[in-house]
C-alpha cells in the first residue's frame, strides 16, 4: 500500500518565498538598511531550510522554533520600517493556522497585537483602533481555523505515515491492517508474523539510522510501521515458517547495525489480543538478537466453531479431550526466549 503526499507544492512555495526574501534582503543592503536586510536574510534562510529539508517541519521542536522566529522577525521588520513592512501584520494570523503547541498561539497573538500598537500609535487613535480591530479579527479567524487544522493534523499523525519520505506507517494503521492481513493469510494458508525491531543503542540518531536501513532492506510487500513508543515493526508474510525464518535473518543482517527483535506469530489469532505496548517494552534490552513469542489467543469465531463441532452440549468426556490438547499446544508453541527456530 502506498500513499501520495502533496509536499512538493509546499516545498516549492517555501523555496519561492525564500528566494523573494533573499532578493529583498539584497535590495535593502543596496540602500543601506543593513539590519532590515539581516532580518530578511535570516527569514529567507529559514524558509530555504524548510523547503530543502521538509521532513524537519514534522518535528515539533523544529516547527515551534521556526514559527516563533518568524513571529519575532515580522515584529522587528514592522517596528524598524513600518512604512515598508506594515503589511507583515497579516502574517501573525497566518501563523495561527499551523499546528502548534498551545502556548504558542497566545504568544504569537500577543506579539502581533503589541507590534500593531507600537507601529500605529503615531498615526492617531482612529488608525490605532482600526488597526487593532483588523489585526484582532484576523487572529481570531486564524485561531479558529488553526484549531480545526490541529484536529486534522492529529488524525493524520495517527493514521498516516510517520515520515512522508519513507513507506513507514503508524500504529493506528497497523491495527487496521492486521485483521485483513490475518484473514488473508489464513484463507491462503500462508505464514504471517509481526517483527518488532529496536536498536541496541537507544537515541534519536540510532532510531533514524534504523528507519533508513529498514526502509531500504525491506521488500515492497513487507509493510513497515512505527509504533507510538518509537519501535519499528515489519509485517512479514511468507509461504511457511522456514522461509519466514530465513527471510527474518536476512532482513536483520541487512540492517548492518546491532538490533533486537521480537517475533509474534499471527496465524489463526485474534488481533484484539495483541498488546503492542507490552510487546515493545524494553525491547532494546533483550539478551538475544531474536526472541520468538508464543502465539496469540485464537479468534473468537474459531473457538465457537470448535464448540459446535464437539456438539451442542459438550460432555465431560469432551472437556477431558480438550484440556490435554490445549496444554500440549502451550508446550509446543512456547519456545524458550532467545531461540529462533
C-alpha positions, -999 to 999 in steps of 0.1 A, spaced: 0 0 0 12 35 -8 0 70 -3 10 102 -21 18 132 -1 13 167 -16 46 181 -2 62 192 -34 38 221 -37 45 233 -2 83 229 -8 80 249 -40 61 277 -21 87 278 7 115 279 -19 98 307 -38 93 326 -6 129 322 4 141 335 -30 119 366 -27 131 373 8 167 369 -1 163 392 -31 146 418 -9 174 415 16 199 422 -12 179 453 -22 178 465 14 216 462 15 219 483 -16 201 512 0 219 509 33 194 492 56 216 465 69 196 455 100 164 451 79 184 432 53 198 409 80 163 400 93 151 393 58 181 372 51 175 351 83 139 346 74 148 336 38 174 312 50 148 295 74 123 291 45 151 277 24 159 251 51 123 242 54 120 238 16 151 216 12 145 195 44 108 195 46 107 164 68 122 186 96 90 205 98 72 174 111 94 176 143 75 195 170 106 214 183 117 225 149 82 237 139 79 256 172 113 272 167 105 283 131 71 298 139 84 317 169 114 330 150 91 341 121 69 360 145 98 378 161 113 386 127 80 400 114 76 421 145 111 436 142 106 444 105 73 462 112 88 482 141 121 491 122 104 502 90 66 504 93 62 523 61 77 494 41 68 463 62 34 472 78 18 445 55 36 418 76 9 422 103 -14 398 84 13 371 88 5 367 125 -29 354 117 -14 330 92 9 316 119 -21 306 139 -33 283 111 -4 259 115 -3 231 141 15 243 172 18 239 209 -10 255 230 13 282 244 25 294 210 -9 307 199 -13 333 227 24 342 224 21 349 186 -12 368 192 5 389 220 35 397 198 12 407 169 -10 430 190 19 447 207 36 452 173 4 467 159 1 490 189 36 503 186 35 507 148 2 526 146 4 546 178 20 575 160 -9 577 134 -36 586 159 -63 569 179 -85 563 149 -59 544 129 -48 526 161 -83 514 169 -89 504 133 -56 485 131 -61 467 164 -96 457 154 -85 443 120 -55 425 134 -75 410 163 -102 399 139 -78 382 116 -61 365 145 -94 352 158 -102 338 124 -67 323 122 -71 307 157 -105 292 147 -90 278 115 -59 266 133 -80 247 159 -97 228 131 -64 222 114 -49 209 147 -75 182 149 -69 172 112 -31 172 119 -35 149 149 -57 125 129 -31 124 101 -3 117 125 -23 88 139 -34 74 106 -8 83 80 28 77 77 53 87 103 76 100 76 64 114 43 96 104 25 95 67 37 69 40 35 66 37 73 31 37 86 16 44 121 5 21 148 -31 31 141 -27 19 105 -11 -14 118 -42 -22 139 -64 -15 109 -43 -38 86 -39 -67 110 -75 -82 107 -74 -81 70 -39 -95 66 -45 -123 91 -77 -133 74 -60 -133 40 -31 -154 54 -54 -180 70 -75 -181 38 -45 -187 16 -27 -210 41 5 -189 43 26 -178 73 23 -143 88 42 -128 116 49 -94 131 86 -85 138 93 -57 163 127 -40 160 146 -16 182 183 -6 181 206 -17 209 220 18 213 190 39 220 188 75 208 174 97 181 203 91 157 201 53 162 164 53 156 168 74 125 195 51 111 174 20 118 145 37 100 166 44 70 182 10 67 149 -8 73 132 12 45 159 1 21 162 -35 34 126 -45 34 109 -57 2 80 -37 -13 53 -61 0 68 -61 36 49 -33 52 67 -13 78 53 5 108 64 28 136 48 22 170 37 50 193 67 43 216 92 46 187 98 9 180 96 -3 144 76 -32 132 75 -53 99 46 -74 88 62 -105 72 42 -128 50 58 -159 36 48 -194 23 60 -211 55 77 -208 88 111 -220 75 111 -194 47 100 -168 73 130 -177 95 154 -173 66 139 -140 55 139 -127 90 176 -134 95 183 -119 61 164 -88 69 182 -83 103 216 -90 88 209 -64 61 204 -37 87 241 -37 95 236 -24 130 230 -41 164 193 -45 169 169 -66 190 138 -83 175 107 -99 189 87 -121 166 50 -125 171 32 -153 150 -2 -141 139 -18 -171 121 -53 -180 133 -51 -154 161 -73 -126 174 -58 -91 166 -75 -76 196 -53 -98 218 -22 -81 205 -7 -58 232 19 -37 213 29 -17 243 37 -48 263 55 -65 233 77 -35 226 85 -27 263 123 -29 270 129 -43 235 164 -29 233 174 -47 265 167 -82 251 197 -105 257 193 -123 223 191 -107 189 158 -126 180 132 -136 205 102 -158 195 70 -151 212 41 -176 218 11 -174 195 -18 -152 205 -52 -165 215 -74 -178 187 -101 -159 170 -135 -160 188 -151 -174 157 -128 -203 156 -134 -210 193 -172 -210 187 -168 -233 157 -147 -257 178 -175 -259 204 -201 -265 178 -181 -293 163 -180 -311 196 -217 -310 200 -245 -286 212 -238 -296 249 -203 -309 253 -200 -337 278 -174 -342 305 -156 -366 281 -153 -338 255 -138 -315 281 -113 -341 291 -102 -343 255 -98 -306 251 -78 -299 282 -47 -321 273 -48 -307 238 -46 -271 249 -19 -279 274 1 -297 247 -3 -267 224 11 -244 250 41 -266 255 47 -269 217 43 -233 207 61 -216 236 98 -219 227 124 -206 251 132 -169 248 161 -162 225 159 -193 204 150 -187 168 136 -219 152 
